[in-house]
Amino acid sequence: MITANRAVDAVQEFAHPLSGNRHDFDRFLKHAGKCRFVLMGEASHGTHEFYRTRAELTKRLVADHGFNLICWEADWPDALRVNRYIQFSSNDESAEEALRGFKRFPAWMWRNADIVELVEWLRAYNETLPKLKARVAVHGLDLYSLHSSMAEVVGYLEKVDPQAAEEARQRYACFEDFGDDPQHYGMIAGLQQAGNCEDQVVEQLMELQRRASDALHDDNREGAENLFYAEQNARVAKNAEAYYRALYRGRPNTWNLRDTHMAEILDELCDHFVRQGDDPKAIIWAHNSHLGDARATQMSQRGELNLGQIVRERHGRETWNLGFTTYTGTVMAADDWDGDGKIKRIRPGLPDSYENLFHETGLKNFLINIRHNPELTRRLSDPLLERAIGVIYRPETERYSHYFEANIAQQFDSVIHFDETRALTPLERVAEHDESELPETYPSGV
């Protein structure tokens, strides 16, 4: 058994303190920049330091290492609006306006000050590129946009083939009996053996795939891109239908469907870049739980896989996984799904957690590169608890709601730790601070 003290000593020995200097991440970029896929996680969906650091690393990877595809844990139609803005093919006049497509809970994930700054930088960078060079693209990998993706498919077809648009409208009309809430559809369709809309969404995707096949030798790049975007919206509709229908059969079903979908969209994007004559190098932003290899966590014991595992399995050493942790601070999160965002205080990391281990080093903020360091890997080999705060944070049940067991040395290639973090700044006004004091008996509860 490797003792906690030896693990602390190893992190102290091999950590690169972060001072705010441009060279803080040079060693990380030296390794990650040689890969085709850089996966950048986050320990919460509402922490400024995670967003700011990922944005700065993204800029460096784009400008210095030729990365040209940025994928977010976001819905396809909403991210596509941002992509059109940074590629000068929309009527939006600012990043803030381009981000207005993000209306679904939790809007603060993308409608925040750090993302606005990054989007404006990407647009300015694209403007500097020669006309013959492909511009950097931003796309969403998620599948929650069932209804908006169907509307986008119909809207595209109305412009190019009104008859095909009417056929698509008739197929998607299947969902009208279930209202606008996809969870309501999932509840009813999941309980019935017949009467779901699976066949209709599959047929519509196949129809767009036939169109794409017929247009393979078309030299109209803009037309090919618009068809590709429509095809991916049809893919989202197909996979979202399956996701919501599986919603009431348990977490492994829906989790695996969602992460497999994200991997599928990533592959489609890379294939599309290749067809367009470009060499894709992708940066993926998502939560640690999606990007840290699931095989190194408690998730695998529940029969769950994730995007990080799939990308590693498919692309091996061409993948670099970066995780983030924090010990304490504040975070933007809600009490419940669809609830108001609040600035909530994060409790200190539990004693048997990586967060506490990193805090015990006495280092404020640091980076550790694990993959090429056998000694650090060995000393971090004992599983510990790891915290995951999503869009919901419930401090009162934190041990059961937000911690899972993991081997961080196998989960990530690098880890960045910020000992104390603060909530990101959303573009819309949010509820006042939730500054409830920690109970005196925390963390034991006795």
N, C-alpha and C positions, 0 to 999 in steps of 0.2 A: 504493500500500500504506500503510495506516494503521499507524504504529509502535506498539509496545507501550507506549512512554513516553507517547505522546499518549493512549492508552486509560487508562493509570494516572492521568494528569493529569485526564482527564474524570471518572473515578469519584471522585477526590478532590474535584473541584469540585462535583459534583452529589449526592454521597452524603449521606444523613441519618444521622448517628451515632446508635446506640442506647444510651441511657443507663439504661434501666430505668424511664424515666418513662412515665406513662400516655399522654402526648402523642407518644411516639415514632412511632406509626403513624397519626397524624391525617391526614396527606397521602395515605397509601395508602388509608385508609378513605373519604376524601372522594371518590376516584375509584371504588374497588371497590364501595362501598356503593350506587352508582347502577346497578350492573349486576344482572342476574338470576342470573348464574352466576359464582361466585368459585371458581377452581380453585387449591388450595393443595398444592404438591408437597412433596417431601423428597428430599435427596440420599442418604439411607439409610433403612432401615426400623428403625433402632435408636439414634436420636440424641435425647437429652432436649430440647435447645434447639429442634429442629424441632417436636416434639410440643407443648412448652410454648407456643411462639409461635403455632402454629396454634390451640391451644385458646383462647388469649387473644383472638386475632383473631376466632375463631368466636363467642365471647361478645359481643364488640362488635358484630359484624354482626347477631347475633340480637337483642340488646337495643336497639341504636340504629338499625338499618337494616331491620328487619322480615324478616330471613331466617328461614325456617321449615322448611327441609329440609336435613339433613346426610347426605351420602353418603360412605361409607368404601370403600376397597379391601379389602373384607371379604365373607365369605360371607353370603348372604341370611338363612338360618335363625339364625345366631349374632347378627347385628346386630338381627334382629327381636326377639330376646329382650331386648336392651338397649332397643329402642324401646318395648316393652310396659312395661318398668320405669319409664322416664321419663314414660310416659303413664298410670301407675297402673292398669295392666290385667294385672299379673302377681303371682305369689306371692313373687317375690324380695324380700328385705328390705334389700338393699344393692347398690351398684354392683358391688362385688367379686363378689357372688353372681350378678348378672345377666350378668357377663362370663364365667361359667364355661362357657358354650357354646363359647367359643374354645379348643378342645382340639387342633385340628390344627396341625402345624408351620406357621409359627412363632408359638406362642401369645403370645410377648412383644410382638408387634406391637400387640395390643389389651389383653392382661392386663398392664398396667403402671400405675405410680402416676399418671402424667399423665392417662391415660384415665379412671381411677377418679375423679379430681377433676373432670374435665369432665362425666362422666355424672351425678355428684351435682349439679353446678351446673345442668345441663339439667333435671333432675327438679324442683329447687327453683324454677327459672324457670317451668316449666310450671304449677306450683302457684299462681303469682301471676296467671296469665292469667284473664280472664273466661270463664265457662263457654261462651259462644257463640263465643269465638275459638278457632281451631284451634291445637292445641298443636304445639310443635316436634317433628319426627320425625327419627329416625336409621335409616338403611337401608344395607344392603350391596350393592355392585355386582358382586361377583365371581362366578365360576362353578365353583369347585372342589367344591361341596357336592352332588355327584351323588346319593349314597345318602341323605344326611340330607334333601335336598329332596324326594326321592321319598317318604320316610317321612312328611314333613310333609303332602304332598298326600293320602296315604291317611288320615292322622290327621284332617285336616279333613273329608274326605268321610264318615268313620265317624260324625261328629257330626251331619251334615246329611242324609246319604243313604247308608245302609249298602250298598244294592245298587250304587250308583256306586263306593263304596269297594272292593267286591269286584272290580268291573271294572278299576279302577285297579291293584289288587294283581295281577291276572292280567296286565295289560300290563307292569308293571314286573318281573314274575317272569322276564322275558326275561334280566335281568342276573344271575340266580342261577347260571347256568352258568359265570360268569366270576369268581365269588368277590367279596370285598368291596373289592378294589383296583381302582379305575377305570383305572389305568394298564395293568393286566393285560387289562382289557376292551379298551382302546385298541390294545394290541399285537396281540391276536388279531383284533379286528374290522377294524382297519386293513389287515391282510394278506389278509383274506377279501373276496371280492366279494359274498357273501351271508352271512346269519346274524347280522347286527348288529341292534341294537335301535332303529334310527332311526325306523321307522314307528310303533313303540309309543309313544315319547315325544312324537312329533308328534301322534298321535291323542289322547293324554291332555291335552295343552295345548289342542287344539281343543275338546275336551269342556268344559273349564273356561271357555274363551272363550265357548262357547255359553251356559253358565250365566250368565256375566257380562252377556252381551247381553240375556238374558231378565230380568235383575234391574236393568236400567238405571233403571227408574222406581220401584224399591223405596225407601221412605223410611227403612229400617232402616240407619242409618249403620254401626253396629258389624258387622252382617251383611255389608254391602257391603265393608267393610275386610277382614274375614276371608276373603271370597271372593277379593278382590284379592291378598291375601298368598298364598293357595293357588295362584292363577294364576301369580304370579311364581315360586313354587317349581317349578311345572310348566315354566315357561320356562327356568329354570336347568337343570332335568333335560334338556330338549331341547338346549340349547346346550352343556351339559357333555358330553353324549353325542357331539356333533359335534366338540368340542374334543379329547376323549381319542382319538377315532377318527382325528383328524388329527395326533396327537402324533408319530407316526413318519414324517410326510411333510415335516418341516422347520419351522423357527422362524417364517417369515413366515405360514404357515397358522395356527398356533396363536396367535401374537401378535395377528394381525388378528381372529381369531374372538373372542378374549378381550376386546379393547378395543371391538370392535363390540357385543359383548354388554353391556358396561358402559354404553355409550351408549344401547342399547336399554332397559335397565332405568331409566336416568335419564329417558328420554322417557316411559316408562310411569308413573313416579312423578309427573312433572309433569302428565301428562294426568289421573291419578287425583286430584290436588289440585284441578285445575280442575273435574272432575266433582262434587267435594264442595263446590264453591263457594268454594274458597280460591285465593289468588294465590301460586303457588310461587316462592320465591327460594332458590336452592340453593347450598350450600357443598360442594365435593367435595375429599376428602382422598385422595391417592394419591401414588405415587412420581413424581419429576420426569419419568422416562421415559414415564409414562402421560399426564402433564398438560402438559408442555412441548410445543408444536406440533411434531409429527414432521417436518413439511415443512422445518423449519429445522435438522434434524439428519441425521446419517449414516443414520438409520433409513430415511429415504425412499429412499435408494439401494438398500436391500435389499428394497424393495417393501412396507415396513411403514408403517402408519398408527397413530394412537393416539387416545385419548379426547379429549385436548386439541385435536387437529386437528379431530376431528368436531364438538365443541361449538363451536369457532370458526367452522367452515364453516356450521353450522346457525343460530347465534345471533349471529355477528358481534360488533359493539361492545357487545353485552349481556354479553360474557364478559370476565373479567379473570383472567389467568394469573399466579400467583405461584410463583417457584422459590426453592429454598434451596441454599446451598453452604457448604462448610467446608474449611479448609486442613489441619487436623490435629486430633488429640485421641484420643478412644476411641469405640468403637461396639459395640453389642450385635449380634453376628452369629455364624453357624456356619461351620465349615470346609466342610461338605457338606450337601446337602439331607437333611432329617430328622435332622441332627446336633444336638448339644447347643449351646445358646447360650453364647457366651463374650464377655467384655469384651475386645475386641481393639484394639490401637493402630492408628490411622490414619496412614499415611505422609504426609509433607508433599506438597502438590500438585506435580505434574510441572511443569517449567519452561514448557512451551508450553500451559498450561491456564488456564482462568478462575480456578481456585482460587488459582494462583500469582499471577496478575495482581491479584486482589483483595488478596492478602497483601502484595504490593509497595506498595499504597497506604499501608501503615502504620496503617490504621484497624482497630480491633479488631473491632467489630461494626457493621454499617450496612445501610441500606435504600437501594436505587436504584429510582426510578420511571422507566421507560424510555419507555412508550407516548407520553406527551405531551412528550417531550424530544428533538427532532430532532437536536440536536448530540450528545447522549450516544449516541443510536442510531447516528449516523454513525461516531463514534469507536470503537464496539464492533462494527463491521460485519464485521471479519475473523474467520473461523471459528477457533476454538481447541479444544483438548481439554476435555472436561467429564467429571467423575467421577460414576459411578453405583454405589453400594453397595446391594445388595438385602438379602436375608436371609442371603446368603453373602458373605464377604469373604476374598479370597485375596491378601494383600499380595505374595507371592512372584511372582505373575503379573499384578500390578495393571494394567500398561499395556494388556494384551490382555484381561484379564477385566473391567475396570471403567472404561475410558475410551472415549469416542466423540467424534467431531467434531461441533461445533454452532455455530450463530450465536445467541448468547444473547439478542441484541437482538430477533430475530425469534421466538425460542422463547418468551419470557416478556414480560409487561407490567411486572412488578416482580421484583426479586431481593432476598432477604435473605441476607447473608453473615455467618456467625459464624466468626471466624478459628480459634478452638480450641473444640471441643465435647466433651461427655462422653456416655457411654452412658446410655440410659434405665434406669430401675429396674423390673425385672419383678416380678410378684407372687410368682413361684416362685423358689426358690433356683436359681442357675445355676452353671456351672463357674467355677473361679477365673480370675483375670486371665490373659490371654495377652499377656505383656509382652516378647515376644521383641525383641531389639535389631535395629535396622536394620543391614544389612551396610554396611561402609565404602564399598563401591563403588556404593551406591544413589545416583541412579537409573539410572546407565548400565549397571550389571551387568558392567563391564569389570574 
